[in-house]
Amino acid sequence: MGTTTHQSIGSPEDAIRSLARQHGIAYRETGYDALAEQITQLSGDTVNLDPVELLLVELERSGCVEGKEATLLHANYLRSVKYAPDTRP
């Protein structure tokens, strides 16, 4: 499918979710995901991707976004999450 060009309206999360909707993408765990999780745990590390990051993984796997665009989307998303106002009570 190749790189999808899009105009980002709203937050990076909105852009990722919108791309996933446009392409009918939902995250599906693969055997490689389970293996990667086991290897990560055995190495004493932890990697916890949230649902938005998992959508981005699937968008890249499916070819809807390519490496550079996925990296930019992920960086923008992480920035937005890191600097989002704390809305906890």
Buried (B, 14 or more C-beta within 10 A) or exposed (E): EEEBEBEBEEBBBEBBBBBBEEBEBEBEEEEEBEEEBEEEEEEEEEEEEEEBBBBBBBBBBEEBBBEEBBEEBBEBBEEBBEEEEEEEE
